[in-house]
Amino acid sequence: MIPLAALEEIIDRSRAAPRIEALLPAGVRARQLTVRTLLAGMCLAMADGRPAHLTRVHQALTALPADDQRRLGVLADWKHGPHQLTCRQTERTFGLAAKALSKDGSGGLPSQALQATCDDLLEASVPQTFTDASSSLAVDWTDLESFSRPPPRGTSDCADPEASWGHRKNNLLRSEDELYWGYYLSAGVMVREENGPAVPEFTRRATVSSCRHDPVRAFAPVLTALPAAGIPLGDILDDSGYAHRDAGAWAIPLRTAGAALVQDLHPHNKQRPQGHARGRGRQQREPLLPPDAPPAAGTRPARPHRHQRASRGLGTHNR
């Protein structure tokens, strides 16, 4: 388990807690649970492999030693004696913070303030000795199932309205995708530079988007904001799911930000360099053609299908 001191150091280095605290309304009586302690409890619950429930956050905080509880405000002196933090107080502070970082409407994408908070916390989790170790990132997305889903018939309302139906691969012996209700989780992980030394694979950026949104388009602005934060973009390694998007969704914004794309060619892409074997493992750094573009000069045109070659030969024989 990650020590509490290491988690507090990450929270303090990110400076996220005071920024969120400044957005919360001030009451007549000060809240016992501060945003800093709330973030520490959330990190403790996740680092211990617990589900992301507020009750687990409360359990993680109240299970700390008495000295840490007093220091963090989990245990406070009230008029009638010591008072330990309650689940209701945990829910209150979390609700205020979530409202302050949310946006109007259920768009299925994080607000600018929420995304900036997540970026700062992730960047602070990278040890300073490795922040400049590599500018290359490996990016991908995965499915993130929601805690709620709409009823099978009658209405689409549920406790998580920002989620949506999405498709994911499964391990079953069939080619059909599996339907699920939730989000796409996209992440960019540090990898070593080409011909460079190995580096720890720290996560530099991540975002969550509803399945009604394209995960590639949702993650592109998160990566293109890195240079403004003083983090240069190097090689971006991704699979054919990114290569098959139109250039304005992925390739152009990232190249404009200074990135070099290293990605698998999509099977539908017609630009096949000579001398390369067919397959998903093929990678290139050159700009990709859209699926309906004509073959590039100097490349072989696609061979006709077997039944077309057979009918062509049959017609020649009949003549």
LINTAHU-V787281 format. One line per field, one symbol per residue. ss: DSSP state (a for helix, b for strand, c for the rest). psi: psi as a letter, one per 40 degrees, with the letter a starting at -180 (. if undefined). burial: # if it has 24 or more other ideal C-beta (glycine too) atoms within 12 Angstrom, else .. Layout:
ss->???
psi->???
burial->???
This chain:
ss->cccaaaaaaaaaaacaaaaaaaacccccccccccaaaaaaaaaaaaaccccccaaaaaaaaacccaaaaaaaccbbbbccbbbbccaaaaaaaaaaaaaaacccccccbccaaaaaaaaaaaaacccaaacccccbbbbbbbbbbccccccccccccccccccbbbbbcccccccccbbbbbbbbbbbbbbcccccccccccbbbbbbbbccccaaaaaaaaaaccaaacccccbbbbcaaaacccccccaaaaaacccbbbbbccccccccccccccccccbbcccccccccccccccccccccaaaaaaaaaaaaac
psi->ihidddddddddddfdddddddeiihidhihdhidddddddddddddefiigiddddddddeeiiddddddeedhihadeaihihiddddddddddddddeiihigeeiiidddddddddddddehideededieiihiiiiihiieiiiididieiaegeeiihiiiiieifieiihhihbihhiihhhiiiheiiiiigihdiiihiieeihdddddddddeedddeehihbhhhiaedddeiideddddddddeeihhhiihideheghiieiiiidehiieiiiiideiiiiheihihiiiddddddddddddd.
burial->...#..##.##..#.##..##..#......###############........#.###.###.#...##..#####.......##...##.###.###..#......####..#############....#.############.#...............#####.#............###########.......#..##########.##############....###############...###.###.#.########..#.##.........##....##..............................
